[in-house]
Amino acid sequence: MSTTRKHPKALPFLFFSEMWERFGYYLMIGIFTLYLKDVKGGFAMTEAESADLYGTFIALVFLTPFLGGLIADRYLGYRKSIIIGGLMMGAGYCLMAIHNLTALYVAMTLVILGNGFFKPNISTLLGNVYSTPEYVHRKDEGYNIFYMGINIGAFICNFFGAALYIMLGWGYAFIAAGIGMFIGVIIFLAGTRHYIAYDVKKGVQPGDMSFTRIIMLILVPSIIAGVLGWLIPGDIFGSDSTDAFIFACLPVLYFYSNLYFRAPADEKRPIAALLAIFAAVILFWAVFKQNGTALNTWADRYTDREVKGQVAEVFNTLKQAQTIPYKMDSVPLYDQQFRLQKVDNVVQREYNYPYYFKNVAPEKLPEEGSSIYAWATNLSQSINPGWVILLTPLIVAFFAFLNRRGKEPSTPTKIALGLFVSALSVLVMVMAVYSTHNGSEKGSVWWLIMTYGVITIGELLLSPMGLSLVSKLSPVRITSLMMGGWFLSTSIGNKLSGVLSSLWDGYENKANFFWVNFGLLLLATGIMVAMLKWLNKIMKEKGVK
């Protein structure tokens, strides 16, 4: 077998395409709820309103890759799908620059559909590039490099976003996200000759469910159920969007349960194992995806973001800090819990200092009429990808070390450990609440750095392992459908994150909010631990680990 120490020439093009795609997506996500809640330049939404819309949005973003992957496999091919998806997402980000709710919803739809075409197919194309005997031995390393591109894009984007919305406004930051996506498409097109040979449509394989049947059994019933959920009077699950999403999921859940009941005897146990894991990890995504809601809120309102001296000069020069004047003026009215006060959907105002100073200790208040510099809130969204960049090589090396000694834990064991570590990250925020006396005083940014650091370990133990497990256990004839099940669990978890975050204002003691999250992750850990013996037995039966 001929092998090489080099990587395929397509890798740099796919790496930078994905980096710029993630640059655009995470720039948009980093400012999304801040923009929705901004009274002056946004839509003056409350915490509950913004969290609900955010949760629905990211839930649908992770739901469409299932269909996008199938369409690429059977009809369009990966190259066309990636280009179409990239252009749709770029257009969506740019459309968000228009300050209009209708335009925002159209933009979100473009991003949701575009991500469905882009996300699953660029990863699949990368796998195809590494499928030859020459490169197959370097596939894991290639994916690790590719994953680093994702996180580099997610890390740097927030600095650009901060500078643009501070200097020019929200719209310019959204346009920058769109430009980033378009750059990714251009780079992808530039590398065509290096990957075109691997852009092979699979078509319909023996045993595959027809696309029409999938549409009729999943998509159409989900749309009908979603519309019914929206139209039913009264908010059964808290909001019309949540009702619609839950109702829309019911036909999909029924479909996946039928996969198990109708499967041949030799496929039942692997399918059951995957469905059980999908259910358990929903709670991980429900907590993890609060980075754009609850943790963003903590950074904005409960974290001491003031920078002084030379640090302030650097941040100000790079346009990474907001100038906040300490003088009384007509400002939006927030209560002591930072709940925006609205009457008949009209924001109430008062003559007071900006809300940033509401929980600044008296001895730390600046002089009347002066200003402070505070680092931009969305910069906190770069902490998680920063940790990913730092920790990934260490975790990979650690498990390689265990593997050489025959002590590497099984994939289900890694997932269980990831859930437990993620639960510990929530305890960091519980301590943050106690240390700030329930947010009555601003806390150190180190609380955010620590909680993101711990949950990143959980993420690295769980997220890549889940995708790996699907490929290991899934019957070949329904691999695409089971990968769709993984994305479905992610989608449901994302929506649940919005539901949980929408309850933020209802907790007088914010520690209780995080205690609930801790309890949910501990529950998920317990479920996984209870299933470990059974799951590991199934893995052994399949000859995988």
N, C-alpha and C positions, 0 to 999 in steps of 0.2 A: 504494500500500500504506500503510495506516494504522499508524504506529508510535508508541511512547511512550518517554519517558525514565524512567518509573516501572516498578517490578516488580509482578507480580501480587499481589493481596491474600492469596493462599494461601501465599506464600513465608514470612512470619514464623511461621505455624503449623507448616509442614513443617520449618522451620529449628529451632524449639524442640522439636518432637517428636523429631527426630533427635538434637539436643543432649542431651536427657534420656535417650534410649535409649543413647547412647554413654556418658553419665555412668554409667549402671548397669552396662553391660558392662565398661568399663575399670576401674571400681571393683572389680568382682568379679575380673577377670583380674589386676589389680595385686597382690592379696593371695592369690590362689589357691594358688600353690606355697608361699608363706610359711606359709599356714594348714596345708597338707598336711604340711609338715616340722616344724611346731611340736610339740615334745614334750609340753608342758603342755596347750595348748588345742586342738591339732590332732590329726593321726593319726600323728605321729612317723615319717613316711616318710623314706627315704633320698633322696639326690639323684637316683639312678637311678629309683626308684619314682615320685617326684613328677613328674619330667620325662617319664616314659613316659605317665602319666595325663594330664598337661597337653597333650602332643603329640597324643594321641588325641582329646582333647576339642576342641581348637581346629581339628583337621583335620575333624572331623564338623560343627563349626559352619559351616565354609566349604563343606561339601559339600551341605547341604540347600537353600541358595538356588536351586539349579538346579530342583528339584522344586517349591519354593514359588512360584517365578516362573511356571512352567507352569500350576500349579493356579489362580493368580490370573488369568493371561491367559485361560484357557479356561472356568473355572467360577465362582470366588468373586468375582472383581473385586479391585481393589487395596485399597479401603477395608476391606472385611471381612477380607481377609488380614492387613493391617497391624494391625487391632484384635486379631484372634486371636493373631497372633505376639507382640504387645506384652504381652498378658495372660499368655500362656504363659511368656514370659521373666521377667516380674515375679514370677510364682508360683515359678518355678525359683530365682531369686535368694533369695527369702524362705525357701524350703525348705532352702537351704544353711545356714541358721542352726541347723538341727537337727543336733547333733553325732552323726551316725550314718552309716556308709558306705552303707547301702541308701538312706537319704534323699538322700545326696549324689549317687548314681548316678541316682536318679529326677529330682532337680533338674537335673543335667547334661543329661538327655534332654529335659526341657522347654525348656531354653535352646537346645539344638541344633535342635529342631523349630521353636521360636518364632522363632529367627533366620532360619530358612529362609522363613518367611512374611513377616517384617518387612523384612529388609535389601534384597532386590531390588526390592520393590514400592514402597517410599516413594521410592526414586530414580527408578523408572519413572513414578510419579505426578507427580513434580516435572517430568520431561521433558514429560509430557502438558500440564501447565499452561502451559509455555513453547512449545507447539506452534502456537499461533495466530499469524497474521501480525502481530498487535499486539506480541507479546512475543518472537518467535523470534529476533530479532537480539540479544536480551539473555540467551539461554540459557546461553552459556559463563559469563557473569558471575554468573548465578543459581546455577549449579553451584559456582562458586568460593565464593560466599557460603555455600551449603549445606555445603560441605566444611569451611569455617571453623567452622560449628556443631559438626560432628563432633569437631573437635580442641579446641574450647573445652570440650565435655563431657568429653573424655578428659583434659584438663589439670586441671580443677578437682576432678574426682572423687577423686583420690588424697589431697587435703588433708582431705576429709570422711572418707574411709576411715581415714586415719591417726588422726584425732581419735577416731573411734568405737571402733576396736579397742584403742587405748591406754587410753581411759577405761572402756569397757564390755565389750569383748571382740569376738572375730571375728564372732559371730552378729549383733550389731547393725550391723556394717559391711555384711554381706550383706543385711540387711533394708533398709538405706539404699539399696542398689543396686536392690532391688525397688521401693521407693517412688519412686525416680527414674524407673524404667520406667513405673510407673502414672501419674506426672505427665505423662510424654510422651504416653501414650494419651489422657489427659483433654484436653491441649492439641490433639491431633490431632482429637478429636471436636468441640472448640469451633470448629474451622475448617472443618467439613464443608461449609457452604454455599458456601465459596469454591473448593472443588475438586471437588465432587460431579459437576459436569458433565463432568469429565475422567476419571471412574472408569468407563471403558467396557471391558467384557469383549470381547476380540478373538475368542474362540471358536476353532474349528479352521479354519485357512485352507487354501486349495488347495495341495497339496504338503506340508502338515504331516504329520509322523508322528503317528499316533493316540496318545493318552495311554496306552491299554491296551498298545499295542505297546512304548512306551517302558518301561513298568513291567515287561513280560515280558522285554524284551531287556536291560534295565539293572538295575533294582532287585531283582527276584527272584533272578537269577543272582548278584548281588553279595552279597545276604543269605546265600544258600546257601554261596557260596565263603567268606564271612567266618566263618560258623559252623564250616565244615570247618577253616579256618585256626586257629581257636581250639581245636578239639578235637584236632588232630594232636599226638601226644605229642612232647615236646621243644620248646624254643623255637628255631625255625629262624632267626628274625631278631632274637633277643634277648629277646622277651617274647610272651605269648599275644596281647596287644592289638595289637602290631606285626604278628604273623603274620596275625591276622584282618583288619587293615586292608589289608595288601598283597594278600592273597588276594581281598578284596572289590573291590579296584581292578582286578584282572585282567579281569573281564568288561566293565568300563567302558572300559578301554584298548582292548580288542578291538573294542568298539562304535565308538569314535572312529576307529580305524584303518580300519574298514569304511566309515565315512563317506567317506573318501578314495578307497578302491578302487572304490566303487560310484557315485561322483559323476560327473556328466557331464564331458566333456573340458574345457569352459570353466570349471568350478568346481574342478578338481583342484589347480591351482597356488595359488589363494588359500587353500584348505583346508590344503594342505601347509605353506604359510607360517605359518598360525596354529598348527598342531600343533607345528611346529618351535620357535616362540617359547614356546608353553606349556611345552615340555620344558626350554628354557633357563632360564626364570624360576623353575622349581621350586627351584633352588639359591639364588636370592635370598630366597625366603620361608623356606627352611631356616635361613638365617643371621639374617634380620631378626626372625623370631619367637622368637629366643632372648632377646629383651628380658624375657620373663616367666620365664625359667629361668636360663641361665648369667649374663646381665648382672644379674639380680636377686640371684643368689648373690654376684656380685662386689661389688655394692652392700652386701649384708648382712654379708659376712665379710671382705672385703679392702679396703674403703673406710673412711677415717677419717671417721666420721659425728658426731664429738663437736662440740658447739657450746658456746661459752663467753661469759661477760660478758653484755652487753645482748642479743646475738643469742640466747643461751640463754634469757634471760628472755622474749623475744618468742615463740620456739618453744614454750616451756613454757606460756606463757599461752594460746596458740592450740592447745595439745594436739597439737603436731606433733613432739614429742620424747619419747623413752622414757627413763625413769630407770633407769640400770644401776648397781647397787651394787658397789663394789670390796671385796668381802669373801668369804671362803671359806665354802662351803656344799655341800650335796649337789646336784650338777649333772649333767646328761647328759654322757656321756663321748664326746668327739671326739678323733680323733688330730690330728697336726700338720697334716694336709691337710684338716681340718674334716670328716672322714668320720664320720658318726654310727655308733657301735659298738652292734651288736645281736647277741644270741645267741638263736637260736630265736624270732626276732621280738620279743624283749624288750630294751628299751633299757637299756644298761649305764650305771651312774652312778659318779661319783667325788667325792671331797671336794676341791674346787678353786674357782677363780674362774670367773665366767661366761665363756662361750666368746668373747665379744667381745674380751676382753683377751689372748687367746692370741697374737695377732700385733701387739700394741701395743709399741712400742719402750720399753725399760726406763725411759729418761729421761722418757717421757711418761705413765707410769703415775701414777694419782692416789694420794693418801694412803690407807693402810689404813682401811677403815670408811667412807670417803667415797663419793659417787656422782657419776656424770657424766650429762650429758644428750646423747643421740644422736638426730639427726633420723630419723624413721621410714623404714624401708627402702623402702616402696612409693612414697615421694615421688620416687624416681628414675624411676618410670614416667611422670611428668609432663614429663620432659625432652624426649622425642621430640615429643609434641604441641605443647609450647612452641616448639620449633624449627620445626614445621610452620606455626604461626601467624605466626612471624617471617619465615620464608623464602619462603612461598608468593607473597606479593605481589612479592618481588624476582625470583623465577624467572619468574613470569608476565610481568613487565615486561621482563625480559631477552630472553625469546623473542619478545615483541611488538616489541622493538627490532630483533632480527635479522630478523623477518618483514618489517618495513617496508623493509629493505634487501635483501630477497630472499635472505637467508643463513640462514634458519631450517633446522636439520637435519631430516631425515625422522623419522617416528615410530620406525622400527626403530633409527635411529642414536641417538636419545635413550635408548632402552631399553639399547643396548649401553653407552652412556656411564654410565647409571645403575648397571649392573652393575659397571663398573670403579670408579666412585666408592665404591660399597658395599664393594668389596674393600679400598680404602684405609682405610675406617673400621675394619676389622679390624686393620690394622697399628697403629692407635692403641692397641688393647688389647694387642697384642704388646709395645709399648713400655711399657705400664702394668705388665705382668708383670715385665719386666726392671727397671723402676725400683723395684719393690717387692721385688726379690730373690725372685721366685717366690712372692709373697704372704707372705713371712716378716715383712714390715712392711706396715702399712696404707698405702694410697695416697690421693692427693687425689681429691676428687669431680670435679675438672676433667678427669680421664681419661674419665669417663663422659659429661660434658658435651660433650667434643670428639668422642668416637666417635659419640654420638647426633646431633651436629650434622652430621657428614660423611655418615652413612648416611641422614639425613633428606633430604639433597640427592639421594642415589641413589633414595630412595623417590619423591620428587616427579618425578623424571625417568622413573621406570618404572611405578609403579602406575596413575596416571591415563592414561598413554600406552597401557598394555595394553588397558584397557577401550575406549579410543578406537579402537585398531587392530581390535578385534573388530567394532565397528560399521562400520568402513570396508571391511574385507576379506570379511567373512562373506557368503555367499550369503543372500539375503533369506529363503528358505524354511527355513533352519536357523539363523537368528541366535540364537534362544533356546538351541539345543543347543550352539552354539559359545561363547556366553557361559557356559554350563554347563561347557564345557571349560576356560575361564579359571579359574572357581572350583575345578574339579577340580585344576588345577595348583597353585593356592594351597593347597588342602586337603592334597595330597601333600607340598608343601613344609613345611606346618605340622607334619605328622606327622614328617617327617624332622628338623625342628628339635628335636622331643622326643627322637628317637633319638640325635642328635648330643649333646644336652645330658645324656642319661643316661650318656654315656661320660665326663663331667667328672671323676668320682672316679678314673677309671682313668689319668688323666694326672698323673704325679708333677710334671712340668714343665708348668704351665698355659699357657705360651707355645705349646706344641705343639698344644694344643686350638685356639687361635686361628689358628695357622699352617694347620691343616687347613681351617678356615673360609675363610681367605684363598685357599688353593689351589682350593677348590670355586668360589668366586666368580670367580677368575681363569680357571678352566676355562669357566665359563658365559660370561664376557666373550669368550674366544677363540672359542667356538662362535658367538656372535652376530656377532662381527666377520667370521668366515669366511662367514657367510650374508648379510652386508649387501648385497653387490652383487646377489645373487639376490633378496633381499627388496625392495630398492628398485626393481628391475626390475618385480616383480609389482605393487608400489604404483603405478608409472607406468602399467602396463597397465590398472589399475583406475581411473586418473584421480584418484588421491588421493595425499596426501603424509604 
